[in-house]
């Protein structure tokens, strides 16, 4: 039916859109799905199935949880002699059948049906609450839902809701719930000239999702602004808000919402705040045993300042919370000053910084010191006043944690001095600095050995035999992961103070000189930590290159 060129075109579109080849062939070349299903079933030695006059017994549906059916895009059909027959839309997805055998502890046999029927059956048997955004948008596009223009009006502090609002309310809830299901950290809704783009940030990488029709743009934005308690009539200035929504399995989702006016409408970004992600212990952050030992020794210090540095989204807050979680004992008083308080931690006193009413970091810090704490956490040192108070607190017997925006760990020293803090104060109070980045973890379900390419070795300035005693891995891509990766962990650069480095700080030495000295006494750079984690088969060289700059550029050298 297809030429070699058309087959290649099908593969590319299926990989790019993560759709079944059956669907793609039908879309591209207008070939009936039933014909393609028959051919592919013959090719893979499978039977086909038709749901038209068949009703799946309730006990068979009950044998498969809804989240499993959705994750693997399968529907149970019948159960005979201990064998569960499942309908699937992609005959090449053998990993799905293997995973189902493991999850359901049952013998599984697959039959082939058009992928559209799978979506319909999942929706029919497992309810509308968690239907996919894609199938919902198909309904809107095909005109099966009447979506009229909605104008948001204020009535007793709430927007009046009409029957016309219902599809929009449902669509917005689906967009948020689907982000939660795919483990996204952010949802981006961006008005462009001719379309309204929706993207999820999954494991640090933005991925485009099905876009709602452009004519729904204003309705969706108004609904989100209403949920976030923003001013619906204001479209000219940025606004911030929060949304709390009930998710699956009784969990509540907390979202931080930011709205910014752009040329084609208001752009909205929602950060999903998952409390479980910051209740990690130190081992879950991705430290190897030697670095974990170093961190535990730093946390055991009675006083001094410990800084965590890195760009936005590099996991600094998660690391700080993990440290506080470890130190949170009934015998210690811990106070934090944050802007904003994103996650509430039990047993810790958290102070919200509100600049509008004069509650600034310096004011909060001065007040906190009068509360006789053992440990202080300052969300971020932004100006000289806050930095000086934090350092004075460290010098008067408190253990102080904070974050800074610098590229590497030794750079934090010069950043503090550039702020106007005296070098002798920095040298006396600073105990350690940890720079970090997040890299994606290779999926354990589909990892396989792979050699290092010549381009990667050249970029990393490594000899060809550098990995001869290690097995590099990569993810092939399966139903469990996103293109071979699932989850993230940290790579770290830990800089510890010693008398030689204190002398360099007193002498106002350049950052490169401090860095060279730190490396001479054993500091491992971000790239070096990334390379040993790639050699251990935890991440790929591609991820290490993407998240680190060359050590030579940073003033070091291998």
ZIFEN-V140433 format. One record per helix or strand. SS is the DSSP state (A for helix, B for strand). FROM is the first residue (numbers start at 1). LEN is the number of residues. If there is no record, write none. Layout:
ss = (SS/SS)
from = (FROM/FROM)
len = (LEN/LEN)
This chain:
ss = (A/A/A/B/A/A/B/B/A/B/A/A/B/B/A/B/B/B/A/B/A/B/B/A/A/A/B/A/B/B/B/A/B/A/B/A/B/A/A/B/B/A/B/B/B/A/A/A/A)
from = (4/21/33/47/58/66/74/83/94/107/115/133/154/158/163/184/196/205/214/239/248/252/265/275/282/289/304/316/334/349/354/355/359/361/375/384/399/411/423/430/447/454/473/482/485/499/511/526/541)
len = (14/9/12/2/5/7/7/6/11/6/12/9/2/2/19/8/7/4/14/8/3/11/9/4/4/11/6/12/5/4/1/3/1/9/4/12/6/9/7/13/3/7/3/1/12/8/10/10/7)
